[in-house]
Amino acid sequence: MKLRPLELRMKLYDEVYSLRRLGLSYSQIIKIIQEKYNERLTFSHISYWIRGIYNPYGRVITLDDIKPSKELAFIIGSIIGDGNIFIYAKEKKHYYRICLICKDFDYALEFARCLEYIGVNSRIGKRRNGCYIVEEYSRTLCELLKKPLDIEKLRQYIEYSVETITSFLRAFCDSEGYVDRRGNIYVYNTDIKILNYIKELLLRLKIDVTGPHLLAKKGIPFYDRKRGKTYYAKKDEYYLYIRVNSRGRFAELIGFTIRRKMERLMKALNPHHSSPLLSILKCLTPRSEIVSRYIAA
């Protein structure tokens, strides 16, 4: 189902809450919202909002609320990769929006779960182009993760434990990693400092890696293996390469949340043995009751 823009959901939420405080019934609220905004809400929509089960603002969290965890590390890795932070002013209000757009539902689902874990309500919507979008407002997260990123400030959350390191790397590789048909693993980014940091963490886990190597100079056309298209580089593009002897360790310690990437890697590692592959991939399949919690209404 199509996800309404977050600003619209916030406006509708405020309107519904105000109308309910005036003593209007759910049916009356639905009719007024329909006439005023040309948006059709359901009884469950209003019920969830009024009872506090869900609201588009999420719970207000502070830096004191944010503790090192594998979920926070996953969020950081995702934002450094495909995610975005938007801070802007509109109608004398400041908005702090965290957003991830990706084509894999399993990745979007994990990102939404991690946001909820640290206190930020989230839902998954689907765009017309088939991509999934997870977006919510959180000033604290935006201030922490706004670009240019301060890696030194984030180290305390990323390097808290082996578990947080691997979770951070998994999210970053979900965004920026690529596995070819032979099982070769590449990790791309335009920020050489970020790739050097990724390399530092991989080496700490005893995963052999080379690079960063220059893939394309700014303004030069190059073939993107991740997307299968030719682009003109807006910035210098770099990549890391995981050595063949470390593929197994990478799969064991880090791997991918995205099933299709993990499947390709495991097939390269176990071309004649399907049972280990199936047991690992089964763990990546989310249960239906978990999926339903994050689908946008």
C-alpha positions in Angstrom: 0.0 0.0 0.0 1.2 3.5 -0.8 2.8 5.3 2.1 1.6 8.9 2.6 4.4 11.5 2.8 5.6 11.9 6.4 4.7 15.6 6.6 1.1 14.8 5.6 0.9 12.0 8.1 2.0 14.4 10.8 -0.5 17.0 9.7 -3.3 14.5 9.7 -2.3 13.1 13.1 -2.5 16.6 14.6 -5.8 17.3 13.0 -7.3 13.9 14.2 -6.1 14.5 17.7 -7.6 18.0 17.8 -10.9 16.8 16.5 -11.1 14.0 18.9 -10.5 16.3 21.8 -13.5 18.3 20.7 -15.6 15.1 21.2 -16.1 14.1 17.6 -16.7 10.5 16.7 -14.4 8.4 14.5 -17.0 8.7 11.6 -17.2 12.4 11.9 -13.4 12.7 12.0 -13.1 10.5 8.8 -15.6 12.7 7.0 -13.9 16.0 8.0 -10.4 14.7 7.0 -11.9 13.5 3.7 -13.4 16.9 2.9 -10.4 19.0 4.0 -7.5 16.9 2.8 -9.0 14.5 0.3 -7.5 11.7 2.3 -9.5 8.7 3.4 -8.5 7.4 6.8 -9.8 4.2 8.4 -11.2 3.5 11.8 -8.0 1.5 12.7 -5.8 4.5 11.6 -7.6 6.8 14.0 -7.8 4.2 16.8 -4.0 3.6 16.7 -3.3 7.3 16.8 -5.8 8.1 19.6 -4.7 5.1 21.8 -1.0 6.0 21.3 -0.2 2.7 19.6 1.5 4.6 16.8 2.1 8.2 15.9 4.2 9.6 13.0 6.3 11.7 15.3 7.7 8.6 17.1 9.0 8.8 20.6 11.2 11.8 21.4 14.6 10.4 22.1 17.7 12.2 23.4 21.4 11.4 23.2 21.1 10.0 26.7 18.6 7.5 25.4 21.0 6.3 22.7 23.2 3.5 23.9 25.6 1.3 21.9 23.7 -1.6 20.3 23.8 -3.7 17.2 20.6 -2.0 16.0 22.1 1.5 16.3 25.2 0.3 14.5 23.0 -1.1 11.7 21.3 2.3 11.4 24.6 4.1 11.2 26.0 1.8 8.6 22.8 2.2 6.5 22.9 6.0 6.7 26.5 6.1 5.7 25.6 3.9 2.7 22.2 4.4 1.0 20.5 6.4 3.7 19.9 10.1 3.9 19.5 12.8 6.5 17.3 15.9 5.7 17.3 18.9 7.9 15.2 21.8 6.7 12.8 24.6 7.7 9.2 24.9 6.6 6.5 27.2 7.8 8.7 28.4 10.7 9.3 24.8 11.8 12.5 22.8 11.6 12.2 19.2 10.4 14.7 16.4 10.9 14.1 13.4 8.7 15.9 10.1 8.4 15.3 8.2 5.2 16.3 4.9 3.5 15.3 4.1 0.0 16.2 0.6 -1.3 15.0 -2.1 -3.7 15.1 -5.0 -1.2 12.3 -5.4 1.2 14.4 -7.5 3.6 16.8 -4.6 4.0 14.0 -2.1 4.5 12.4 -4.4 7.1 15.6 -4.7 9.1 16.2 -0.9 9.0 12.6 -0.3 10.3 13.1 -2.9 13.0 16.3 -1.2 14.2 14.7 2.2 14.3 11.8 0.9 16.4 14.3 -0.8 18.8 15.9 2.6 19.7 12.5 4.3 20.0 11.8 5.7 16.6 8.5 4.4 15.1 8.7 3.5 11.5 6.7 2.1 8.6 7.7 0.8 5.2 6.1 2.2 2.0 6.6 1.3 -1.6 7.2 3.7 -4.4 6.0 3.5 -8.0 9.4 2.5 -9.2 9.3 -0.6 -7.0 11.7 0.7 -4.3 10.9 0.6 -0.6 11.1 3.6 1.6 11.5 3.9 5.3 11.3 7.4 6.7 10.7 9.0 10.1 11.5 12.2 12.0 14.2 12.2 14.8 16.2 15.3 15.6 18.6 13.4 17.8 19.5 10.8 15.1 19.8 13.5 12.5 22.1 15.6 14.6 24.2 12.5 15.3 24.4 11.2 11.7 24.3 14.4 9.7 26.9 14.8 7.0 29.8 15.3 6.9 30.0 12.4 9.3 32.1 12.6 12.3 33.6 9.1 12.5 35.5 9.8 15.7 32.2 10.7 17.4 30.5 7.5 16.1 33.3 5.1 17.0 31.9 4.7 20.5 28.7 3.3 19.0 30.3 1.3 16.2 33.2 -0.2 18.0 31.5 -1.0 21.3 31.8 -4.8 20.7 32.4 -7.3 17.9 28.6 -7.6 17.5 28.2 -3.8 16.9 31.1 -3.8 14.4 29.7 -6.7 12.4 26.2 -5.2 12.4 27.6 -1.8 11.1 29.6 -3.6 8.4 26.6 -5.7 7.4 24.4 -2.6 6.9 27.1 -0.8 5.0 27.7 -3.8 2.7 23.9 -4.2 2.2 24.0 -0.6 0.8 27.4 -0.5 -0.9 28.4 -4.1 -1.3 28.3 -6.2 -4.5 28.8 -10.0 -5.1 29.4 -11.1 -8.7 28.5 -14.4 -10.2 31.9 -15.9 -9.1 31.4 -14.8 -5.5 33.8 -11.9 -5.6 32.9 -9.3 -3.0 33.4 -5.5 -3.7 32.5 -2.6 -1.5 32.0 0.8 -3.2 31.9 4.4 -2.0 33.0 7.9 -3.2 34.4 8.8 0.3 37.9 7.3 0.5 38.0 8.1 4.3 34.9 6.0 4.8 36.4 3.1 2.8 39.6 3.3 4.8 37.6 3.1 8.0 35.7 0.1 6.6 39.0 -1.5 5.7 40.3 -0.9 9.2 37.3 -2.7 10.8 37.5 -5.6 8.3 41.2 -6.1 9.1 40.4 -6.0 12.8 38.1 -9.0 12.1 41.0 -10.7 10.3 39.2 -10.4 6.9 41.8 -9.8 4.2 40.9 -6.8 2.0 42.7 -4.7 -0.6 42.1 -1.1 -1.6 40.7 1.5 -1.7 41.2 1.2 -5.5 40.1 4.0 -7.9 37.2 2.8 -10.0 36.4 6.0 -11.9 37.6 9.6 -12.0 35.1 12.4 -11.7 33.4 13.1 -15.0 34.5 9.8 -16.6 31.9 7.1 -17.7 32.1 3.8 -15.8 30.1 0.6 -15.6 28.5 0.1 -12.2 28.4 -3.6 -11.4 25.9 -3.2 -8.6 23.3 -1.7 -10.9 24.4 -3.0 -14.3 24.4 0.5 -15.8 26.9 3.0 -17.1 27.2 6.3 -15.3 29.2 9.4 -15.4 31.0 9.8 -12.1 30.0 12.9 -10.2 32.9 12.2 -7.8 35.9 10.0 -7.7 34.6 6.4 -7.1 36.6 3.9 -5.1 36.2 0.2 -4.0 37.5 -2.4 -1.7 38.0 -6.0 -2.6 37.6 -8.9 -0.2 40.3 -11.5 -0.9 39.1 -15.0 -1.9 40.6 -16.6 1.2 38.4 -14.4 3.4 35.1 -14.9 1.7 34.1 -17.7 4.1 35.0 -15.6 7.2 33.1 -12.6 5.7 30.0 -14.7 5.2 30.3 -16.2 8.7 30.9 -12.9 10.6 29.2 -10.3 8.5 27.2 -11.5 5.6 24.2 -9.6 4.1 20.8 -8.9 5.3 19.7 -8.9 1.7 18.8 -12.4 0.8 19.8 -12.3 -2.9 23.3 -11.1 -2.1 23.8 -13.7 0.6 22.4 -16.4 -1.6 24.8 -15.6 -4.4 27.7 -15.6 -1.9 26.7 -18.9 -0.3 26.3 -20.5 -3.7 29.8 -19.5 -4.6 31.1 -20.9 -1.4 29.1 -24.1 -1.5 28.4 -24.9 -5.2 27.7 -28.6 -4.6 26.3 -28.5 -1.1 22.8 -27.0 -0.7 22.0 -27.9 2.9 24.3 -25.4 4.6 23.0 -22.8 2.1 19.4 -23.5 2.9 19.9 -23.4 6.7 21.6 -20.0 6.6 19.1 -18.5 4.1 16.2 -19.8 6.2 17.4 -17.5 9.0 17.1 -14.5 6.7 13.4 -15.1 5.9 11.3 -12.8 8.2 8.2 -14.3 9.8 4.9 -13.0 8.5 3.8 -11.5 11.9 7.0 -9.4 11.9 6.5 -8.2 8.4 2.9 -7.1 9.0 4.0 -4.8 11.9 6.0 -2.5 9.5 3.7 -2.3 6.5 2.4 1.2 6.0 -1.4 1.5 6.5 
